[in-house]
Structures are given as C-alpha cells and as structure tokens.
Amino acid sequence: MSTEKEIAILLKDTLQADAEFTAVMDDKVFPLYGSQGVSYPFVVYRINDAEPISKDGGESYGVDIMLCFDESKYSACLDFKNVVRGILSSTPFSFERSEVAVDEETESIVCTMEYSIINF
C-alpha cells in the first residue's frame, strides 16, 4: 500500500521525466503552493486524504494538480492541460475532471486537474 509521500514522488517523477513537460515547466513542481518569487508557469500539487473503497483495505487518494500560468497565457494553459493528461494517461492516476479559472489574488490562470489513484 502506498503512502501520500510515495504518491507525490510518483506524480512528480512521472511529470518531470517527460521532455514536453520539462520544456515548459522545467523543474517548477511544488507541493501545496508555489515558492515565493517563482516565475510562471509552474505546477502545484496536493495529495488528499485516503478514502476507504473496499473491505480488503483498498483506498482511493484524490490528487489535485494546479497548472499556473501568467494571465495572458490562457490558450497555453489549455494546451498544457492536454499535455499533462497525455502524460498521466498510461499511469495509475485516473483523470476525474478539470477546471480553468482566474486566481483573482494573483491574477493568474489556473487549471485545476483532479485525479484519483487507488491502492490495495
């Protein structure tokens, strides 16, 4: 059974192993929030608490990935969302939904992608 830490490592390693991903994001992948002063674009992720899904001890973890782009890069954010979906399509991460919005505090474009991953 995997822990939140192991899931976070799997996610980060999977994304950063892809050349198309690193060509845009470099190594700017952060847990929970972006580092102070980091330039756009960057990725923030969160591993949510496990939820039991079976009597055999199976659990499902929610995984949120936030793609953060400069306010003028809406189209680039939409394109990159599809890049991330492609990267994660052949992994244990299961796509649930996505949403693009403006973060009014930072005036940036943020695409939140929701995934789940199941452990037994």
N, C-alpha and C positions, 0 to 999 in steps of 0.2 A: 504494500500500500504506500502510495506517495504522500509526501507532506506538501504543505503550501510552498515551502522553500524549494523543494525538488521541482514542483510545477513551474515556479518562477524561473528557475535555472533552465528548464527545458524550453520555456517560451523564449527567453532572451537568447539562448544559444541558437535556437531554430531561426529566429528572425535575423540575427547577426551573421549567420552562416550563408545567407543569401546575398549575392552580389548586387542584385537590383535594389534590395532593401538598403544595404550599406551605402550604395551610391547616392541615395537621398538622405538617409538619416545618420550615416557614419556610425558612431558608437553612442548616439544620444538616445538611450533607452533607460528609463528611470522607474523605480518603484514609487508609487503613490503621488509624486509631484516632480516637476522639472526642477533641476538645480537652478539656483539664483543666477541670473545673468546669461543663461544658456540661450543661444540663438535658435530661431525657427529654421526648419521644422525639427520636432523631436517627438518621442513616444513616451507615454506614461502608462504603466500597467498596474493592476490590482488583482490579487488573488483573494476571492471572497471565502467565507467560512464554508466548510463542507456540510452537505445535507445528506442524510441517510436516504438511500434509494432501494435497499433490499434488506432482508433479514440476515443475509450472509455477510453483512458488513460493508457492502458496496456504498460508495459515497460519490456525490457529484459536487465538484467545485465550480463556482462561477469565476470567469476570468474576464475582466474588463480591460480593453486596450483603447487608449485615447491617442489619436493622431493629432498633433497640434501644429497648425500652420499659421503663417502670417495672414492677416485679414484680407490681403489681396490675392490669396492663393486658393480660393475655393475650388476651382477646377483641378488643381494639382492634388488637393486633399481627396477629392472624389476618385481621381485616377489611382492614387496611392492606396486607398481603401481596397481596391480590386487587387492590387499587388499583394497586400497582406493576406487577403482571402485566398489567393492562389498559393502563397507560401504555406499557409496553415491547412490547406485542403487535404493534404496527404499525411496529416499528423493525428494524434489522439484528440486534438482540440476540435470541438464541434461548434460550427457557427450557429448563433441564435438569431441575432438581429444587429442592425447598426442605425445610427442616427447622426446627422450632421447639424451642428448648431454654432452660434456665435457665443463665445465666452465674453459677456459684457464687461467683466472686470479687466480682462487683458486685451479685449477687442481682437481676439484671435479666432480662427476657425478650428473647431474641434470635432472630429469624427469619433464617436464612441462606438466601439465594436464589442459586442457581448458574445462570449464563447462559454462552453462548458467542457469539462473533462471529467471522465468517470474513472474511479478506482475501485478495484475489487480485491 
